[in-house]
Amino acid sequence: MSSNKSCRKCNDKYVVTDQEINFLKKLDLPEPTICPVCRARKRWSLRNQSNLYKRKCDFTGKEMVSLYASDSPHKVFAEDVWWSDKWDPLDYGKDFDFDRPFFEQLRELQLDVPRRGMHQDGTNENCEYITFGMGNKNCYLAFACFNCENTFFSFFSLMSRESVDCLLAINSELVYECIHCQSCYRSSYLKNCTNCTDCYLMEDCSNCQNCIACKNVTGKQYYIYNKQASKVEFEDFKKQLDNGLLVDEYEKFNKWKLTIPNRFAHIIASENCDGDYIYNGKNCHNCFGILIQGAEDSANCQMSGAQAKEMFDCSMAGQGSELIYEMQATSGAYHSAFVNFCRFSKFVYYCDCISNCEECFGCTGLSNKKYCILNKQYSKDEYLLLKDKIVKHMKETKEWGENFPLKNSPFPYNDTLAQNYYPLTKDLAKKQGLSWKEPKETKIIKQTMIVDQNIEKVGKEILDAILVCKDCGKNYKILPQEYRLYKMMKISIPKSCPSCRYNNRINQFKIGKLYDRSCMNKGCSNKFKTAISADQPETVYCEKCYQKEIL
C-alpha cells in the first residue's frame, strides 16, 4: 500500500507509508508531491522568531518592535491593537474568483489584513523583545519561552529563571549555554542533561552534582572527565574555570567527548518510534521533537507534539491537537490542515494566524469566527457549498494538498528558521523567487576595551564598552541584567554576539533527516535510524550497547 515517489522539488526519493496514506484519507487529502524535507522547509520559511526591527504600528503610528521590517509589504499592528476591537478582519473579506489560482488570492488577502507585530501570547511583564512567548517576566531576546523569569538570549525554554543562552532549559535555574536540559541548577555548558547541580561541560548525564567534563554519567559526584575525583580536586579545577578558563576547557571537552560513544537517539519510554528526542511516544516516525511528549500515531514532525494524536508534517505544533497536517505554531487544533499560527480551532484549512475558529477556509487574522472563506462570512450551507467548489477548483489548478508556496511567506527567507535548518545563498533564493533581506550596512566600531576572561576582574565599565564579535565581526554590547548573571555564575564575557551564539545552538540540534546505520560497537550488528550521519566523527551505539557504557 505504501508508495515510492520522487520529490518534484529536489528529485530525492521518498516513501509515503501506509500510516501516512491512511491518515490522509481521513482528511480527504492527496498524497504529498514533495519529500518530507522540502515540506519542512516550507513550514520553517513561515517563521521568523529572532530577527527584530524598529518600525511604526500601521494603526497608531507609534514606534514599536516587530518581526516585520519597516519595508515589509504587510500591514503590521502592535499586539494590543491587533487583539482589540478597534478593527475587524471581516472588513477585508473577498469573494472567491474561480478564474484565478487560490494561492494568488490568499496572498492578496494576507497583504491586506494586518499582522501581529510580535506574536506575544498571554501576559508578559517587561518583555518587549520576546516573541511567541507567554507568562514571562523580565526576559530579553527570549523566543518561544514560557513562564520564564530573567531569561536572556534563549529559545524554547520553559519554567526557567536566571538563565542565559539556552535552548530548551526546562524547570532550571542559573544555567548558561545549556541545550535540552531539565531540572538543572547552577550549571554551564550542559547538553541532554537532567537533574544536574553545580556541573560544567556535561553531555548525556543525569542526577549528578559537582562534576566537570563528563559524558554518559549518572548519579555521580566529584567526577572529572568520567573519573572519580576528590572534593579538593574538584574545587581546585572549578576555581581554574572560574578564573576564565571555562571557554578554553570547552574546546578541550568537545574534542575529548568524541572518544566516548553516543546514544543513537534520545527515545525514552516510547513504543515503535524513530527520530530523536521523543518521550512517552507511540508510533511516531521521523519525528525530531523536544516537545514530543505523549504523542501518538504521528510522523515527520519537528519540535512538536505534547499530547497530540495523528499529527503529520508539523513544526512547533501539536499541543493537545488531533488529526492535523502541515501546520506550524499550533495548539489545540482538530481535523485541520495547512494552517500557520493556529490556536484552538477545528475544521480549518489554508488559514493564517487564527484562534478559536471553526469551519474556516483561506482566512487570516480571524478570532472566534465560523463559516468564513477569504475573511467573508457565510451561512453554514453557503460555506459548505462554496468550500467544495473551491476544493474542486484547487484540484484542477493542482493546488489542493500543497502547502503555502515558499514565495507566499510573510518574511524574507534569510529572516526565517528555514535559513537555519535549510540554508540558501542569496542567489539561489532569488532564483527560486524568494524574498531576501539585505543586511543593513552599519559602521563597525573598533572594540573599546580589552576584556579579561576572569569575570571577577571585569567591572561595570563593560556596560559602556563596544565589543566586536569574533565570528561575524559586528559590534555588540553587554546588558546590565546579563552582566549581573555572568557575575553571579562566574561566566566570562562572551566573545561572540547574541546572534552568532543563537545560531550556534540552533545548529547543534539536528532535525529533519534520519540515516540507516549499524552499531559501531565491535561485535554488535544491531541496526537503527539516527540523526547522526556516517560522515560525522561521533561513535554511535545502539541502545543496548550504549546502556553498558553509562557510568
Buried (B, 14 or more C-beta within 10 A) or exposed (E): EEEEBEBEBEEEEBEBBEBBEEBBEEBEBEEBBBBBBBBBBBBBBBBBBBBBBEBBBBBEEEEBBBBBBEEBEBBBBBBBBBBEEEBEBBEBBBEBEEEEBBBEBBBBBBBBBBBBBBBBBEEBEEBEBBBBBBBBBBBBBBBBBBBBBBBBBBBBBBBBBBBBBBBBBBBBBBBBBBBBBBBBBBBBBBBBBBBBBBBBBBBBBBBBBBBBBBBBBBEBBBBBBBEEBEEEBBEEBBEEBBBBBBBEBBEEBEEBBEEBBBBBBBBEEBEEBBBBBBBBBBBBBBBBBBBBBBBBBBBBBBBBBBBBBBBBBBBBBBBBBBBBBBBBBBBBBBBBBBBBBBBBBBBBBBBBBBBBBBBBBBBBBBBEBBBBBBBBBBEEEEBEEBBEEBBEBBEEBEBBBBBBBBEBBBBBBBBBBBBBBBEBEEEEBEEEEBBBBEEEEEEEEEEEEEBBBBBEEBEEEBEEBBBBBEEEEBBBEBBEBBBEBBEEBBBBBBBBBBBBBBBBBBEEBBBBEBBEBBBBBEEEEBEBBBBBEEEBEBBBBBEEBBEEBBB
